Amino acid sequence: MKHENNSCLHPLHIGLLINPIAGLGGELAHKGSDHLHLLVESLEQSRANQRCYQTLKLLQMYAPQLHFYCASGLMGEDVLSLAGFKAQVVYQSALNSTAQDTILAATALINQPIDILLFVGGDGTARNLCQAQVNKPVLGLPAGVKMHSGVFALNPESAAEVLIKLMMGAGVAVEQAEVRDLDELALQQGKVKAQFYGELTIPVDTKLIQQMKCASPDSDELVQTEIAAFVCENLEQDVLYLFGVGSTCAAIMAQLGYEHTLLGFDAILNGVLIGRDLNSESIWALVQQYPSKILLTVTGGQGILIGRGNQQLTPQILQHVGRDSLWVVVSPNKLQALGGRGLVLDTGDVELNKAWQGLINVTTGYDQQQLYYVG
């Protein structure tokens, strides 16, 4: 990703906007962070700021070409200072920032001569940008629990690469991408439904920008039933099985006689449900007690395996159980829809992402498997 001759790069004016509490609901097994009353007082407490710092570190060598505008404190100023960048503060935020702060900060930033607005958060933050009527290109750095929208880079590294491409001046296409967020009323009724809130302009790069999450087609239901039958017949005694988010995992749970937690993790041991809607602390306690396997599917249209809606799986948990303990279950339709793009890991640990790249066995039907590339 390093550009050999920085003098050939063009200046880039970036507006930086961070939602400091984004993603903090993930490890707690909440379905988002929008309504959590969390006080974040330092960079270390903010997952969003930590993710942003990963991107900024990769941009440090390009500092002479980068000009930042930001909100104060944990909404942008603090992490830029930590990474060694100077910035012009254009909005003073409260210590405990709110969605209204995000809207007002976005409004202040688009009134500056910025080329692109880099925002750090999830679907709720993207919704706020739509409310602010942001009319300049944006790039989302994914840090939330919910990320159904098509406005996010795949991970912090991809965000940095997009910005570097913009500095190279070779021309990066832009397009309108939908902003979607979970319909909370539908969620209360046991349905996972993403509601449309508007569109934002984003740089186009199918290798670096996640696609909008797609619902599974009706034809996948039969395949999910076949996958569920195969999994249920092959569960081992005295092994803890953690069932992640997604309709395929829900189908397996249904065959076992249990209702799966929407957007959560449930635990089965010897056919018995021993944990529902587990947070990271509860999962960590269980995987230390039993040999464990984690059943995961991928987000439709995006191909993201870890890092969207399953942040309960911390790097500590993943390293403990190991890559070979992942049981990936995906319908052939979902794999085909990826158009050959690899499955994506966004664990929050760069080295873990790299270490787990490579081919992985994917269950695609009853006693049917495919080798598919991760990373």
N, C-alpha and C positions, 0 to 999 in steps of 0.2 A: 504494500500500500504506500510505501514511502516514495515520494517524488524526488528524483535526483537533483533537480535544479529549481530551487524555490523561487529564483528570480523570474522564472517563466510563468509563475502563478499570478493570478489576478486577485486584487483585494476582494474580500467578501465581508459584507456587513450583516451580522447575525443578531437577531433579537432572541434572547434566551428567557424562557418562562418555565418555572418549575412549580409543580404542585407538591409541596413537601411531604404530605401524608399519603401520596399515591402509593398503592401496593402494600401498605401496612396491614390491610385487612386479609391479605393472602395467607400468611402463616397462621393467622388467628382463625382461619376457616370461615371468614366472612365472605360474602359474595361481591364485595366491593369495599371502598373506603369512604364513599361519599358522605355517609351519615354517621361515621365514627367521630366521637369527640376525643381526638388524640392530640396531646400537646407535644409538638416536636420542637426541641430547643437547641439541637446541635446537628451538624452534618452527619455525625455517626448514627443518629437516630432516624435519619431520613433515607429510606431505600432509594427514593427518586434522586436525591443528591449523590448518592454513591454510584448509581447508574450513570448519571451525568458526568461524574468525575472520570469514569472509565473512558467515555468518549473524548473528554477534554484532554486527557493524557496523550491520546493518539494524535491530537492536533497541536501539541506544544511546539513541535518543530516548525509549524507554519505560523507562529504567533505574529510575525511582522505583517502578514497578509490579512489577519483576522481582526475585525473591529466589532466589539460586542456592545449591545444595549441590553439592559436587564432591569428587573425589579430588585428591590433591596433584600438584604438578609438571605434567608433560606429559599427565597423564590428566584435566586440567581446570583446575586452579588457575592455571597460567601464562597460558593464552590468555584467561581471564576477566580477569585483571589487566591484560593488554595492551589489552583492549577497554574497560577502565575500569569493570568491574563488581566489586563486593565479593561475596565468597562465603564460605560456611562449609565448611571442609574436614572431611570425615567419614571419610576413609580415607587413610592414608599409604602411597603406592606406592613400589616400588623404582625406581631410575633406569631399569633395563631391564625394564619391566613385562611380565608374562606373562598367559596366559589365566586363570590362577588369580587374578591381581590383578583382572582384569575381573569375575570371579565374586564375589570378596570385596567389591569396591567397589560392585557392583550391590546386593549384600545390605545393605551399610551405607546406601546411598542410599534404598532402599525402606523403611527403618526411620525415615526422616525424613518430615516432613509435606509431601511433594512432591505436586504435582498431575499432573506428567508427568515421565518420564525421557527426556531427550534424549541419545541415544547416537550416537557418531560412529565408523563402521567399516563392515564388510561382513557377509556371512552368518556368518562365524566369530564375530564379536562378538555377533550376534543369537543364535547358538547358546549362547554363554556366558550370555546373559540368561535363556534357557530353563533352563539348568542351575541358575541362581540362583533359579529359580521366581519371577521378577518378576511381581507381581500388580497392578501399577498401569499406567496407560496409558503407552505408550512412543512415541517418534518417532525413527526412524533418519535420521541425516544421512548420505547415501551417500558413503563415502570408500574403500571396499574395491575389490578386483578383482572378486570374485564378489558379485552382488546379485540372487539368484533370489527372495528372500523378498519378501512383500508388506507389509513394515513400514517402508519407506523413503520419505521425501519425494523428489520428483523431483530436487531440487538444493538448494543452500544457501538460495536465495531462497524456494523453496517452503516450506522448513522454517520460515523466519522468518514467512512469511505464516500458516502454521497456528498458530503460537504467538500471533500478534497476534489471530487470530480467537478463540482461547480467552480472551484478555484482554477482548475485546469483550463476552463473556458472553451472546451471542445463542443459544448452544446449539450444540454440535458433537457429532454422533453418533459413537459408537465401535463397533467390532466386533472380533472375533477374526480375526487374520490369520496365515497359516501361515509358519513359519520353515523354510526349506529350504537345504541346502548340497550341494555336489557330492559324490557318492559316489566317494571316491578309489580304491576297488577297481575300480569300473566304469570310471573314467578310465584306469587302468592297462591295461584290456582294450580300450581304444579307444572307449568309450561315454561320452557326456555324459549323466549321470543325476543329478537332484537328489533328495536323500533328505530325508524329513520328520523334523523334530526337535522340533516342538511348535508352540504358538500364543502370540501376544502380543496384547494389546489395543492398538489404534491409533485415532487420530481418523480419520474417514471423509471424504475429499474426493477424488473421482476425478480432479480437475484438478491436485491438488497431491501426491497420494500415488501412487507407482508400484504397478501391479498385480503379482501374482505371475507370474513367468515361466512361459509355457505351452509345452509341446512342440508341434512342428508335427504336424498330422494326417497320416495316411497318404496322404490324397488330394493333399497338397502335393507328393508325390514326382514325379508326372508333370509338374506345373507347373515344378518345379525343373529337370527334364530339359530342358523347352522353353526356360526362361530360360538354362540353360547353353549350349544349342546356339546361341542368338542371340548371347550374349556371345562365345563362341569364334569365331563367324564375323565378328565386328566388332572384334577386337583389332587395334590398329594397330602397324605396324613401328616399332621404336626407341622405343617408349613402355614405361615400367616400370609394371607392374600389381601392386598390393599387394592380396592377397586376405585379407579380415578374417575374423572368427569367424562361425560359423553354417553350417547344413546346406546352404543355397543356394550359398554360396561353395565349400563342399566338393564339391557336385555339378559346379560349373564346373571346378574343379581336376581332378576325376575324368575329365571329358571331354577335358581336356588331357593326360591320362595320368599324373597325379601324385596322390599321397595328400596331402590337406590336413592341416596341423598342427592338432590339436584345440586350440581356444581360443588360437590364435596367428595370426601374420601370415606369409605366404609371398610371395615375389616372383618374378614371371615377366617375362622380357624376350625378345621374339622367339620365343616358344614354349618357352623354356628356363628351367628352375627355377634361379634364381641365389641364392636365399636362403630358409632355412627357420626358422620360429619366431623371427622377428626381434625384437630389443628396440628401444627408441626410438632409441638411439644408432646402431644399424645402419640403421634406416629413414631417419634424418636424413642419414646419409652417402649413401645411394642416391638420395634425392629431389633432392639437390644435383647429382648426376651426370646424371640423365635427366629428360625430361618424364615426369610421373607421373600415374597415376589410381589411386584407392583404391576397391575394391569393398566395399560394406557392405550388410548386411541389418539388420533391426531385431529386438529381442528380442520373442518372441511374447507377446502379452497386455500388454506394457509400452510398446511403441512407441519404445523408446530407441534412437537411432541412434548416438550417440557418448557414451561415458562409462561403459559397463558391459562389462567384459571386453576392451575395446580401448584401455586407457589408454596403450598404446605410442604412440598418436597424440597427441603432446603439442601444446599450442597453437602452439608454434614450427613443428612439421611441418605442421599444418593451415593456418596462415597462409601458409606457403611454397607449398604445392600449390594452395591456393585452393578455394573452394566449388564452382566449376565442374568441378573434377577429381574430385568424388565421383560414383561410379556406384552408385546405390542399387538393389538387387535384392530384391524382396519379392513373395511370392505374394499374390494377391487375397484369399485367406482370412485372412491375417495382417492386412491393411489393414482388412478388414471387421470383424474381431474388435475393432478399436480403437474402434468405435462413434463415429467422427468425431473422436476425439481426435488432436491433431497429433503428429507425430514429435518426439522430445525430444532436445535437445542439452545435454549436461552436460560441456563440454570442460575445465572448470576455469578458464576465462577468461570472466568475465561479459560483457565487451564483445564478445568473439568470438561468444558465444551470441546476443547481440542482433543483431549484424551479419549472421549467417547465417540469421536467421528469414526466412520467406516460402515461396513455392511451390517445389517441387523436382521434377524429372522422375524417376519411379520406373519401372523395368522390371518388368513384372508377368507377362510371358509371351513367346512368340516374336514379336518385332516388335510388342509391345504395351507401351504406356506409360500412366501416369497422372500427372497433376499432383497432388501432395499437399503439405499444409502442414507446414512445420517450425517448431517453436517454439510 
